[in-house]
Amino acid sequence: MLELIKLAAIGAVNASKPVSLVFGEVTGVSPLKISVEQRLVLNEEQLVLTSNVRDYELDMTVSHFTGESDSHRHTYEGRKKFLVHNGLVVGDSVIMLQMQGGQNFVVLDKVVNI
């Protein structure tokens, strides 16, 4: 009886498709498409992007001097906006969380193979 209960519990968890890690490859960027194990192609409606995989603006406070020589040297300081270029490109490998239910995926980061 205990074994039947264990099997039923395992079956219920597997049927609910809890969060799991999956790997994919970017096959298109406009519109965004990611291929998972060459069997499933995800479109941008199914994807949630973190700032690790998209371009975004960042406010920073800077305080330094520009130029090499005294004749051209001046201060560069204050709060400045910078654009961080993290966007996905075709061929990028990514790691994703498959959300419960299996229809949507959070793209966590790019994977770098050394």
N, C-alpha and C positions, 0 to 999 in steps of 0.2 A: 504494500500500500504506500509506504514511504517513497519508494522508487517511482511510482506513478505520479505522486504529488510533485516530486522533483522534475520529472519529465514535463509535466503540465506547466510548471513555473518557467522552465527553460523555453518551452514552446511559446508561452505568452510573451516573454521578453523578446524573443526573436521575431515574433509577429509584429510587435510594436515598433520595431526597427529603432532602437535607441541610437544615440549619437555615435558615429564611428568616423575614424580617419580614413580618407581616401586620397590618392594621388591622381593628378591629371596633367594634361598638356594643353596649352593655349593654342587653338587652331585658327582663331580669328579675333580681331580686336574691334571692328566696327561693322556689325555688332559683335560683342564679345561672345566667344564660343570656347568651351573647354571640353576636351575629350577625356573620358575616364575609361581606362583599360581597353581602349579601342572597341568598346561595345555600347557606349552611351555618350551622346553629345549634349552638353548642358548649354542653355542659352542664357542671356543676361537676366531674364525674368526669374530664373531659378537661383541666381547667384547674389550673395551678399558680400561686398568687398570691404576689407579692412584698409586702413591707411598704409599698410605695408605693401599693398598691391595696386595703388592708384596714385595719380598726381594730386598733390594738395598744397595749399598755401600755409606757411608757418610764419608767425610773428616772432622776431628775435630782437633783442637789444644788443647793439654793437657799440664798440668804442675802440677805435684804432686809427692809425695814420695810413694814408695812401702814398704811393710814389716812392721811388728809390732815392732821389736826390732832394736836397733842401729847397731847391728852386721850384720843385713841383709837389712838394709834400703838403698835405692838408688833412684835417681831421675828418673822420667818417664815423658819426656816432648818432645814437638815438634808436628809436624803435623802427625796424624795417621789416617789410614783407619779403619772404623768399618763397619761390616755387620749388617744391621737392618733386623730382621726376622719378616716381616709383611705378609708373604705369606698366601694365602687362604688355608684352610683345609676343608675336607668334613664335612658338618654340619654347617659351618659358615653361618650366615644370613647376607645379604648384602643389601645396598641401592644403586639404580642405576638410572641414567637418561636415559630414552628412547629417542634417538635422533630423529629428524624430519624424518618422513618416516617409523619409527618403526622397522627398520632392525638391527640397531646397538645400543649398550648400553654402557654407561660409568659407570664402577663400582667405585663408590665414596668412600665407606668406609664399614667397618663391623658394624653391628648393635648389640648392647649388651643389652639384656633384663635383667633388675634388678628385 
